[in-house]
Amino acid sequence: MYTVIVILILIVCVLLAAVVLVQNSKGGGLAANFSAPNQIMGVRKTTETVEKITWWLVAILLVLSLSAAAFIPRGNDDTSLTTGVGVDAAKSVNAAPQAQPAVPQATDAATEE
């Protein structure tokens, strides 16, 4: 679920960046292309629509971000990497070391003669 939410957040971020780039605070942008009086949507309608889309995307991004924080994997389930490793590591650390075979000391036969 967390992965799906993160993917949705990335999609909304790309859309939000595109919508913000379409806008122009000085009156240009997408609204400048619709300045003819015979258009269905006038300049004012276009800027209002783009502004509403921006606010909707911001709200969706906020909700997705909060829900992603709620669904962060905590590591206490069986799919966690640390679940099996911790038990096996504790067993291997607490196990008694195996006795090493005695290595005979090498004597130099040449020095004894």
RACORNOR-V968768 format. One record per backbone hydrogen bond with DSSP energy under -0.5 kcal/mol. CO is the residue of the C=O (numbers start at 1). NH is the residue of the N-H. Records with the same first field share a line. If there is no record, write none. Layout:
BEGIN
CO: NH, NH
END
This chain:
BEGIN
1: 5
2: 6
3: 7
4: 8
5: 9
6: 10
7: 11
8: 12
9: 13
10: 14
11: 15
12: 16
13: 17
14: 18
15: 19
16: 20
17: 21
18: 22
19: 23
22: 30
24: 27
28: 31
29: 32
30: 33
31: 34
32: 35
36: 39
40: 42
42: 46
43: 47
44: 48
45: 49
46: 50
47: 51
48: 52
49: 53
50: 54
51: 55
52: 56
53: 57
54: 58
55: 59
56: 60
57: 61
58: 62
59: 63
60: 64
61: 65
62: 66
63: 67
64: 68
65: 69
66: 70
67: 71
69: 72
77: 80
80: 84
81: 85
82: 86
83: 87
84: 88
85: 89
86: 90
87: 91
88: 92
89: 93
90: 94
91: 95
102: 104
107: 109
108: 111, 112
109: 113
END
